[in-house]
Amino acid sequence: MSELGIDRSHQIPDERETWRHFVRKAMRNRSFVIGAIITSVILFTALISFIWTPFDVTKLEIVNRLKKPDWVYWFGTDHFGRDMFSMIMVGSRNSIAVAFVAVAIGLAIGVPLGTLAAARKGIIEEILMRFNDLVFAFPALLSAVMITAIFGPGAVNAIIAIGIFNIPVFARLSRSAAMTIWPREYVMAARVAGKSSTRITIEHILPNIANLLIVQATIQFSLGILAEAGLSYVGLGTQPPMPSWGRMLFEAQTMIGFAPHMALFPGIAIIFTVLGLNLLGDGLRDLLDPKLRRER
């Protein structure tokens, strides 16, 4: 019982029931379930690689080179005798780390820019959006080429290149979504009450566009995996001796005729990871549909 004599204890079961309803709805969404399972397996593989791999990925064993998959080497070995399964395990954490940090950069910079443009409008909006158009004109691969030409190849530079490419994506999305929220009655009421644009953005705009940002972040995460693999394939991403799915494909291209497993398993890892994240994003889009979500 509150000080005003109003019993609020019934609100807790309501919140729990809402959560149960969401879980039941999620379990009925095939895309979400399949995507969540695949993504969980990939994440678990990446985490377990920090503490265990069947073999040392930095140890060269030429005597065991190009072995086909068997009970000892589950995915076979490469031209240096390294265990392919262990390399894919370690490569998963490198790809995930690059994509995750790159998406975080896009969110951390793009969302404030987009919401600021929607709140201020006028000359500030024009400057921010034209700057985003300029950045968006340079693909991640081209940005990586320019960055590595100055600072040299490496995972950090790949993160910067992919992160820069993600900034205008989130800026455009947050701006367009925020502009649909600003004319709402509760936002006008907040402005009449004397709240600043920054406070309105934090308390009303961001909570109502968070669902769109989550879905887009999932999609950009899958694109980040592909971008990292592409950059590593051309030698601009993760550098030896750390394994990378993209570089594993590059090293396998000249041996695919007599050692197809060198290209098969890294390719499958990339396909399943991107597929799982895309299915997860589709499922989240269905579950977090803004038309079905109660506005705050």
Residue pairs with C-beta under 8 A, 6 or more apart in sequence:
1 7
2 8
22 287
25 287
26 32
26 33
26 283
26 287
27 33
29 283
29 286
29 287
30 283
31 279
31 280
31 282
31 283
31 286
32 279
32 280
32 282
32 283
32 284
32 286
32 287
33 283
34 276
34 279
35 275
35 276
35 277
35 278
35 279
35 280
35 281
35 282
35 283
36 276
36 280
36 283
37 276
38 272
38 273
38 275
38 276
38 279
38 280
39 273
39 276
39 277
39 280
41 276
42 92
42 96
42 269
42 272
42 273
42 276
43 96
45 88
45 89
45 92
46 89
46 92
46 93
46 96
47 93
48 89
49 86
49 89
49 90
49 92
49 93
50 93
53 83
53 86
53 89
53 90
54 74
54 83
54 85
54 86
55 73
55 82
55 83
55 86
56 86
57 82
57 83
57 86
57 87
57 90
57 241
57 242
57 243
58 241
59 82
60 80
60 81
60 82
61 77
61 80
61 81
61 82
62 80
62 81
63 81
64 73
64 77
64 81
65 77
65 78
65 79
65 80
65 81
66 76
66 77
66 78
66 79
66 255
66 258
66 259
66 262
67 73
67 76
67 77
67 81
68 76
68 259
68 261
69 75
69 76
69 261
70 76
73 83
73 84
73 85
74 84
74 85
75 83
75 84
75 85
75 88
75 261
75 265
76 84
76 259
76 261
76 262
76 265
77 83
77 84
78 84
78 87
78 248
78 251
78 252
78 259
78 262
79 251
79 255
79 259
79 262
82 243
84 248
84 261
84 262
84 265
84 266
85 265
87 243
87 248
88 243
88 245
88 248
88 265
88 266
88 269
90 242
90 243
91 238
91 243
91 244
91 245
91 248
91 266
91 269
92 245
92 269
92 273
94 155
94 228
94 238
94 242
94 243
94 244
95 225
95 228
95 229
95 244
95 245
95 273
96 225
97 155
98 155
98 158
98 159
98 162
98 224
98 228
98 237
98 238
99 162
99 221
99 222
99 224
99 225
99 227
99 228
100 221
100 224
101 159
101 163
102 158
102 159
102 162
102 163
102 165
102 166
102 220
102 224
102 227
102 228
103 163
103 166
103 217
103 220
103 221
103 224
104 163
105 159
105 160
105 163
105 164
105 166
105 167
106 163
106 165
106 166
106 167
106 169
106 170
106 220
107 166
107 170
107 213
107 217
109 163
109 167
109 170
109 171
110 166
110 167
110 168
110 169
110 170
110 171
110 173
110 174
111 170
111 171
111 174
111 206
111 213
113 128
113 132
113 167
113 171
113 174
113 175
114 128
114 170
114 171
114 172
114 173
114 174
114 175
114 176
114 178
115 174
115 175
115 178
115 201
115 205
115 206
116 124
116 128
117 124
117 125
117 128
117 129
117 171
117 175
118 125
118 174
118 175
118 178
118 179
118 182
118 205
119 178
119 182
119 197
119 198
119 200
119 201
119 205
120 197
125 175
128 171
129 171
129 172
129 175
132 167
132 168
132 171
132 172
133 168
135 164
135 165
135 167
135 168
136 165
136 168
136 169
136 172
138 146
138 164
138 165
139 165
140 161
140 162
140 164
140 165
140 227
140 231
141 161
141 227
141 230
141 231
141 234
141 236
143 160
143 161
143 164
143 165
144 157
144 158
144 161
144 162
144 231
144 236
144 237
145 236
147 157
147 160
147 161
148 154
148 157
148 236
151 157
153 235
153 236
153 237
153 239
154 237
154 238
154 239
155 237
155 238
155 239
155 242
157 236
158 227
158 228
158 231
158 232
158 236
158 237
158 238
161 227
161 231
162 224
162 227
162 228
162 231
165 227
166 220
166 224
169 216
169 220
170 213
170 216
170 217
170 220
173 212
173 213
173 216
174 209
174 213
177 208
177 209
177 212
178 201
178 205
178 209
181 187
181 204
181 205
181 208
181 209
182 205
184 295
186 204
186 295
187 200
187 204
187 205
190 199
190 200
190 203
190 204
191 200
195 203
204 296
207 296
208 290
208 295
208 296
211 284
211 288
211 289
211 290
211 293
212 288
212 290
214 284
214 288
215 281
215 284
215 285
215 288
218 277
218 280
218 281
218 284
219 277
219 278
219 281
221 277
222 273
222 274
222 277
222 278
222 281
225 270
225 273
225 274
225 277
226 270
226 274
228 237
228 238
228 244
228 246
229 237
229 244
229 245
229 246
229 249
229 270
230 237
230 246
231 237
231 246
232 238
232 244
232 245
232 246
232 247
232 250
233 246
233 247
233 249
233 250
234 250
235 247
235 250
237 244
237 246
237 247
238 244
238 246
238 247
240 247
245 266
245 269
245 270
246 266
248 262
248 263
248 266
249 263
249 266
249 267
249 270
251 262
252 259
252 262
252 263
252 266
253 263
255 262
256 262
256 263
